[in-house]
Amino acid sequence: MELLADDRGAEALPMLESLAKQAPTHAAIQEGFAIALERAGPRVEPASAALIRARID
């Protein structure tokens, strides 16, 4: 995803979160969402972080 490549993960989060909810088994989408969350760091709402952690576990 271009936003992630440009180090703009925080901007990509809303779109990726929506996609991640719609396609919970799509590896590329889940990976992109995880990368965006990681790059956004502490600015991410706890609910978003919990969503990806739940999918990893």
C-alpha positions, -999 to +999 in steps of 0.1 A: +000+000+000+014+034-010+005+052+022+025+026+042+054+029+018+054+067+023+054+062+061+018+076+064+004+046+083-018+068+105-036+081+074-041+045+062-056+033+095-093+041+089-094+024+056-073-006+067-094-010+098-125-012+078-109-037+053-096-057+082-130-061+097-145-071+063-117-096+054-104-111+087-087-140+069-070-119+041-033-120+051-022-090+031-049-068+045-042-079+081-005-074+076-011-039+062-033-031+092-008-044+117+020-023+100-002+008+101-010+003+138+027-002+146+037+029+128+009+050+143+022+040+178+005+055+209-017+077+188-039+047+179-071+043+198-070+013+222-099-003+204-080-005+171-050-020+188-072-046+206-087-056+173-054-066+157-041-082+189-073-104+191-067-115+155-031-124+162-038-145+192 
